[in-house]
Amino acid sequence: MARRKTSKKPRRKTQKKLNLLGVAESLVIANVVTEGLFNCNALQFVTGKGANESYDGYFPRNTDNIVSLPELLGFDYNRNQNQSGGSYLPGSFTSKGAMAVVKQNAKDNLFMMMGGLIAVPIAFRVGTKLTTKPRATMNKMLDYTKVGVKV
């Protein structure tokens, strides 16, 4: 085969875009898993704030069936809140027995969690098929703005 006389033109590299539907699907699946295993949604699992607690208070306890990430890591927000020189509150939660709570939650919420893990991807696939045209229009508009995301 004959050799080329000129060098090949470099190809344009397209910028990788963040797929917002993929991120949303991942968040919903993470929410289903955390509700099934830890009895709280994904935000409550990460922050440790309960649904009925204000942003000021954080009171983990071994008597409920809710487990959060700060509890598993042994953070004690009550101890860290009092920086003004007053006495520290003793730690009110130990992560001992947390795996037993997670196992019990998994047994109790097994069917709900499995249903969610099956239904969520199917719903997102159907939703993407039904919204192909509007999403294409939206992606064209986002392409003009050079934001780096797609829907």
FENVEN-V969163 format. One record per run of one state. SS is the DSSP state (2 for helix, 1 for strand, 0 for the rest). FROM is the first residue (numbers start at 0). LEN is the number of residues. If there is no record, write none. Layout:
# FENVEN-V969163
SS:FROM:LEN  SS:FROM:LEN
This chain:
# FENVEN-V969163
0:0:17  1:17:2  2:19:19  0:38:3  2:41:6  0:47:21  2:68:5  0:73:3  2:76:5  0:81:16  2:97:11  0:108:1  2:109:21  0:130:1  2:131:14  0:145:3  1:148:2  0:150:1
